[in-house]
Amino acid sequence: MILDNTPKVRVGILGAASYAAGELLRMLINHPKFEITYLVSETYSGKAVTESHNFLRDVCDVKFSGLPEDPSV
C-alpha cells in the first residue's frame, strides 16, 4: 500500500447558505482530500449551519460567519 502524504486542501465557502454551497458541502464534508475551514453567509451570520442545511444536523455544529466590513482584512 502506498501512503499519500499530500496535505488536505483547505476550503472556504462564501455564500455558504445557498443551494449550490449546500451541494458543495455535501461533496466535501467527508472527502479525504479537503478540509472545510470557514463558511461565510451575510444572511445567516452567527446562526448554525444546520439552519440552512438540515442534512448536516448530525455531522456539524459550526456557525456561519459574516464578511468583515473591509474585505481586504
Buried (B, 14 or more C-beta within 10 A) or exposed (E): EEEEEEEEEEBEBEEBBBEEBBEBBEEBBEEEEBEBEEBBBEEBEEEBBBEBBEEBEEEBEBBBBEEEEEEEE
